[in-house]
Amino acid sequence: MKTVVFVVIMAALGWLFLMQKRSEHNAATAAAKQPVTTQSATPRPVSEHNWMKHSLDTTAKVKRQVAEQRKEDGTR
């Protein structure tokens, strides 16, 4: 009896998992079909999976700003 209950619970969890994956796939497909808008402020769009590159780009931008500010102030 315990085995039957366990199998039913596992089957229900598996079904819920598959429904969630299918829903995510449908949402990703719908998002891919929408037109992409680009911003002219950034050299390339930042994706959620590219956060490390975004942080490096931000660091480089800040370094350039500090260098320009020091050049204007006459420091160094």
N, C-alpha and C positions, 0 to 999 in steps of 0.2 A: 504494500500500500504506500509506504514511504517513497519507494522508487517511482511509482506512477506520479505522485505529487511532484517529486523532483523533476522528472522528465517534462511534465506539463509546464512547470515554472520556467525551466530552461528554454523550452520551445517558445513561450511567450516573450521572454527576454530577447531571444534571437530574432523573433518577428519584429519587435520594437526597434531593435538595432538596425535591421534591414530597412524598415520604413524611414528611419532617421537618415540613413545614408542616401536613400533614394530622394528624399526631400532636399538634402544638401546638394545633391547632384543636379536636380532640377533648378534650384536657386542659382547655382553657379552657371548653368547653361543660359538661364534667362539674363543674368548679369553680363555674360559675354556678348549677348546679342545687342545690348544697349550701346548707343554711340559713346565713344570715349572722348572726354574733354581734357585738353592739356592746358596746363598753366604755363605762362611764359616766364614766371618768376623762378622756376626751378629748371635746371638743364634737363632733367629727366624725371618722370613721375615716380613717386615713392610708393612702393607696394607694402602691404602689411608684412610680407615675407622678406622684405629687404630692409629691415630696421637697422642692421649693422652698417650697411652702406650709407643710409641716411644720416646716421650719427657721425660717420667719417666725413661726409660732405658738409655737415653743419660745423664740425670742428675746423675744417679747412676754410670755410667761409669766415668764421670768427677770427682765425689767424690772419687772414687777408685784411680784415677790418682793423685789427690791432696794428698791423704793419703800416697801413695807410694812416691811421691816427698818429702813430709815432712819427711818421715822416712829416705830417703836417705840423706837429708840435715841436719838431726839431730834436726830439729825444733819440739818442743813438745815431 
